[in-house]
Amino acid sequence: MSDPSKTRIGVGVLGCGNVGSALIGLLEEQRTVIAERTGIALDVVRVAVRSATRDRNVVLADGVLTTDAASVVDDPEVDVVVELIGGIEPARELLAAALRLGKPVVTANKELLANYGAELYAAADAAGVDLLFEAAVGGGIPLIRPLRESLAAEPVRRVMGIVNGTTNYILSQMTEHGTKYHDALADAQSLGFAERDPTADVEGFDAAAKASIIATVAFGARVLAGSVYREGISGIGAADIAHAQRLGYVVKLLAIAEHVGQVEGKPELAVRVHPAMVPADHPLASVRDSFNAVFVEGDAVGELMLYGRGAGGRPTASAVLGDLIDAAGNRCRQTWTPIGGLGEAVIYSIDDLVSEYYINMEVLDRPGVLAAVAGVFGRHGVSIRSMEQEGLGDQARLVFITHQATERDVQATLGDLRELEAVRGVPALLRVISQ
Ligand SMILES: NC(=O)c1ccc[n+]([C@@H]2O[C@H](COP(=O)([O-])OP(=O)(O)OC[C@H]3O[C@@H](n4cnc5c(N)ncnc54)[C@H](OP(=O)(O)O)[C@@H]3O)[C@@H](O)[C@H]2O)c1
């Protein structure tokens, strides 16, 4: 029963899976506290699902559950729409319809925002209502609001994050227990951290969608998931992890959005996802298991890091509920937090990236090979900072760390190295993060 002294806001929830059911549970637990703090009674009046018969861990009044998601959006009792279905359609059309009706929207859908965010943000601003998406990146970690609001005037230089818990869990197991990649993946699958088809996580697609959203919010420019350079972790071997540790690094899958300059008045952004060697004393190196963290570097604020649970029903529901309270409050005050016009960005080619590189190669162990290999580095102007050799029977593993070089020159070096008769393979190339 609603308290008549509170303003009642009807909530329509689209999707009642991991996050949707956790949201409904958390809202029920916190309902009184929310009402006391905000003066708003949040009532879940409609919930849309795909299957009406599936058992759910939530208590809903008769008539609340439906399989007709569009009817939830249209329902005049629904003041705010929360989208927790995931994927592109029907989420995109449902959100667009809600915004056309002037209803604020909360979503956790990174895939949708990374591909169609610009049109949805414009529709929300045109309608003068909120489109809030704190949970779309970093699950329960407050990241979008700090970037959009607290750091609104901050000249952000770089945002660098561990934004995929599955890959961080796998890399942590490989680093701390010497587990092989496939065993660590199987372990993550048995614990429910990884999907049966882990491609989206291990090949970096999930992190790339999040990188595009981070870049859009941090730099106020349109960055689509398709323009994010992406590499996953499936090529990382135990030898790379061991060498990294010996050299004072930890291997992490990073999502990086970096402001590298201005071109004709547009920000030039380098947005990429790849495994990298992070110095062992960098704050991101200590982010273990399935935890996420985002490290922000700004001209005025310096360095700061946001850390926490990047996924899971309740942590994600916590972020969704924060957005829901904001959207409901704004709805009552007849205001909203505009996203603002997003400008165009010039996307920096990975070929122009300047970094130090770790290169691990297997060669025949015989005289003259090292000189031939060094000659190839020299021809492309890639200078070597350190080199280690490890015997592998009649072969040897050579591990190089280069000085700063462009990706273009390093890739050309690798291309020529692979042509050498004595080179058996170049299993790994990793970018090295400098402090
Ligand atoms: N899980 C996490 O840790 C996490 C973290 C951050 C962000 N997110 C994001 O949160 C969103 C939800 O994720 P989730 O893990 O909760 O997904 P989920 O467990 O698969 O739940 C999806 C829900 O949507 C419902 N649904 C699917 N198609 C529908 C349709 N056409 N009409 C109505 N309902 C439909 C499903 O109904 P049935 O139950 O009947 O199948 C289910 O209840 C996604 O965008 C995801 O990327 C999730």
The ligand as an SDF file (V2000), in Angstrom:
LIG
                    3D

 48 52  0  0  0  0  0  0  0  0999 V2000
   24.2760  -10.1310  -15.4590 N   0  0  0  0  0  0  0  0  0  0  0  0
   25.1940   -9.2100  -15.1830 C   0  0  0  0  0  0  0  0  0  0  0  0
   26.0540   -9.4070  -14.3330 O   0  0  0  0  0  0  0  0  0  0  0  0
   25.1670   -7.8830  -15.9120 C   0  0  0  0  0  0  0  0  0  0  0  0
   26.1260   -6.8980  -15.5720 C   0  0  0  0  0  0  0  0  0  0  0  0
   26.0690   -5.6530  -16.2180 C   0  0  0  0  0  0  0  0  0  0  0  0
   25.1260   -5.4280  -17.1850 C   0  0  0  0  0  0  0  0  0  0  0  0
   24.2290   -6.4310  -17.5090 N   0  0  0  0  0  0  0  0  0  0  0  0
   23.2560   -6.1510  -18.5490 C   0  0  0  0  0  0  0  0  0  0  0  0
   21.9470   -6.2490  -17.9710 O   0  0  0  0  0  0  0  0  0  0  0  0
   21.0260   -6.6920  -18.9650 C   0  0  0  0  0  0  0  0  0  0  0  0
   20.2910   -7.9250  -18.4280 C   0  0  0  0  0  0  0  0  0  0  0  0
   21.2250   -8.9340  -18.1660 O   0  0  0  0  0  0  0  0  0  0  0  0
   20.8160  -10.2830  -17.3860 P   0  0  0  0  0  0  0  0  0  0  0  0
   22.0960  -10.9500  -17.0190 O   0  0  0  0  0  0  0  0  0  0  0  0
   19.8270   -9.9850  -16.3420 O   0  0  0  0  0  0  0  0  0  0  0  0
   20.1140  -11.0970  -18.5800 O   0  0  0  0  0  0  0  0  0  0  0  0
   19.1740  -12.3980  -18.4600 P   0  0  0  0  0  0  0  0  0  0  0  0
   19.4030  -13.0840  -17.1500 O   0  0  0  0  0  0  0  0  0  0  0  0
   19.3590  -13.1650  -19.7200 O   0  0  0  0  0  0  0  0  0  0  0  0
   17.7040  -11.7780  -18.4230 O   0  0  0  0  0  0  0  0  0  0  0  0
   17.0790  -11.2530  -19.5510 C   0  0  0  0  0  0  0  0  0  0  0  0
   15.5930  -11.1000  -19.2470 C   0  0  0  0  0  0  0  0  0  0  0  0
   14.9510  -10.5170  -20.3850 O   0  0  0  0  0  0  0  0  0  0  0  0
   13.7740  -11.2580  -20.6650 C   0  0  0  0  0  0  0  0  0  0  0  0
   13.4820  -11.1480  -22.1010 N   0  0  0  0  0  0  0  0  0  0  0  0
   14.2270  -11.5670  -23.1430 C   0  0  0  0  0  0  0  0  0  0  0  0
   13.6080  -11.2470  -24.3110 N   0  0  0  0  0  0  0  0  0  0  0  0
   12.4690  -10.6170  -23.9800 C   0  0  0  0  0  0  0  0  0  0  0  0
   11.4020  -10.0510  -24.7240 C   0  0  0  0  0  0  0  0  0  0  0  0
   11.3950  -10.0760  -26.0550 N   0  0  0  0  0  0  0  0  0  0  0  0
   10.3770   -9.4770  -24.0510 N   0  0  0  0  0  0  0  0  0  0  0  0
   10.3680   -9.4580  -22.6860 C   0  0  0  0  0  0  0  0  0  0  0  0
   11.3610   -9.9730  -21.9300 N   0  0  0  0  0  0  0  0  0  0  0  0
   12.3910  -10.5480  -22.5730 C   0  0  0  0  0  0  0  0  0  0  0  0
   14.0820  -12.6880  -20.2470 C   0  0  0  0  0  0  0  0  0  0  0  0
   12.8650  -13.3690  -20.0460 O   0  0  0  0  0  0  0  0  0  0  0  0
   12.8510  -14.8990  -19.4960 P   0  0  0  0  0  0  0  0  0  0  0  0
   13.3010  -14.7970  -18.0590 O   0  0  0  0  0  0  0  0  0  0  0  0
   11.4340  -15.3080  -19.6300 O   0  0  0  0  0  0  0  0  0  0  0  0
   13.7950  -15.6630  -20.3610 O   0  0  0  0  0  0  0  0  0  0  0  0
   14.8760  -12.4220  -18.9600 C   0  0  0  0  0  0  0  0  0  0  0  0
   13.9930  -12.2710  -17.8730 O   0  0  0  0  0  0  0  0  0  0  0  0
   21.8560   -6.9470  -20.2270 C   0  0  0  0  0  0  0  0  0  0  0  0
   21.8350   -5.8060  -21.0540 O   0  0  0  0  0  0  0  0  0  0  0  0
   23.2580   -7.1520  -19.6870 C   0  0  0  0  0  0  0  0  0  0  0  0
   24.2820   -6.8310  -20.6270 O   0  0  0  0  0  0  0  0  0  0  0  0
   24.2280   -7.6350  -16.8930 C   0  0  0  0  0  0  0  0  0  0  0  0
  1  2  1  0
  2  3  2  0
  2  4  1  0
  4  5  1  0
  4 48  2  0
  5  6  2  0
  6  7  1  0
  7  8  2  0
  8  9  1  0
  8 48  1  0
  9 10  1  0
  9 46  1  0
 10 11  1  0
 11 12  1  0
 11 44  1  0
 12 13  1  0
 13 14  1  0
 14 15  2  0
 14 16  1  0
 14 17  1  0
 17 18  1  0
 18 19  2  0
 18 20  1  0
 18 21  1  0
 21 22  1  0
 22 23  1  0
 23 24  1  0
 23 42  1  0
 24 25  1  0
 25 26  1  0
 25 36  1  0
 26 27  1  0
 26 35  1  0
 27 28  2  0
 28 29  1  0
 29 30  1  0
 29 35  2  0
 30 31  1  0
 30 32  2  0
 32 33  1  0
 33 34  2  0
 34 35  1  0
 36 37  1  0
 36 42  1  0
 37 38  1  0
 38 39  2  0
 38 40  1  0
 38 41  1  0
 42 43  1  0
 44 45  1  0
 44 46  1  0
 46 47  1  0
M  CHG  2   8   1  16  -1
M  END
$$$$
